[in-house]
């Protein structure tokens, strides 16, 4: 696990975008795993900018989103499909048929989840998975107690997640109680993972996820088991890390050795 600590959220987002751009340059047919929420917005803005200004090409890319609320149509303003359309898909040249977002109105959620898993495999697996982290340490909607080997499935949301997401709705009563989510096991099969976390409110849980024990009570801690994870943090999110100075030192050594690999962060 490589921990990148930047001065600002924009720098962290740009660093993540650089990783994705390099992947698309070397593998135009890359499969991207995408996340929603406020955390990846800066990353998506940066990718759109690179598409418009540098011609970053998404025409051969396939995408899979992590999750979606049960009961919200794709056109609902708070659905994750709508979020992705507004913040990324309609601004880049990714083919509509290559976009995959869990469908919250599936007649059989069980069958849909099995189909989603199969689609990921048929696409060759996810090359880079983007993640945020919830206030209780969840990745996707893998709430505390989720199996670290779990697959795409229906998940009941915790009260904390409902409270955290209520800011996007008119009231807590409107927040869906269920979601379809990729499992922890599904996520860990991605070849490369980028975890983004910003702000002081994420400092405690980031410290648990990165430096604490691997536990199903903090599902993000399972990322410690993955061979290729980059964690992009701003300084407030990194404030509780005991080994922050070491992470910065590692980054500095890499910058001296191969400057082009770390040119986007400071």
Secondary structure as GFF3:
##gff-version 3
##sequence-region A 1 266
A	DSSP	beta_strand	2	6	.	.	.	ID=ss1
A	DSSP	alpha_helix	9	26	.	.	.	ID=ss2
A	DSSP	beta_strand	31	34	.	.	.	ID=ss3
A	DSSP	alpha_helix	41	54	.	.	.	ID=ss4
A	DSSP	beta_strand	62	65	.	.	.	ID=ss5
A	DSSP	beta_strand	67	69	.	.	.	ID=ss6
A	DSSP	alpha_helix	80	87	.	.	.	ID=ss7
A	DSSP	three_ten_helix	89	91	.	.	.	ID=ss8
A	DSSP	three_ten_helix	96	98	.	.	.	ID=ss9
A	DSSP	beta_strand	99	100	.	.	.	ID=ss10
A	DSSP	alpha_helix	109	122	.	.	.	ID=ss11
A	DSSP	beta_strand	128	131	.	.	.	ID=ss12
A	DSSP	beta_strand	153	156	.	.	.	ID=ss13
A	DSSP	alpha_helix	159	165	.	.	.	ID=ss14
A	DSSP	three_ten_helix	166	168	.	.	.	ID=ss15
A	DSSP	three_ten_helix	172	174	.	.	.	ID=ss16
A	DSSP	beta_strand	178	181	.	.	.	ID=ss17
A	DSSP	alpha_helix	184	188	.	.	.	ID=ss18
A	DSSP	beta_strand	192	197	.	.	.	ID=ss19
A	DSSP	three_ten_helix	200	202	.	.	.	ID=ss20
A	DSSP	alpha_helix	203	211	.	.	.	ID=ss21
A	DSSP	three_ten_helix	219	225	.	.	.	ID=ss22
A	DSSP	beta_strand	229	234	.	.	.	ID=ss23
A	DSSP	alpha_helix	244	257	.	.	.	ID=ss24
A	DSSP	three_ten_helix	259	262	.	.	.	ID=ss25
###
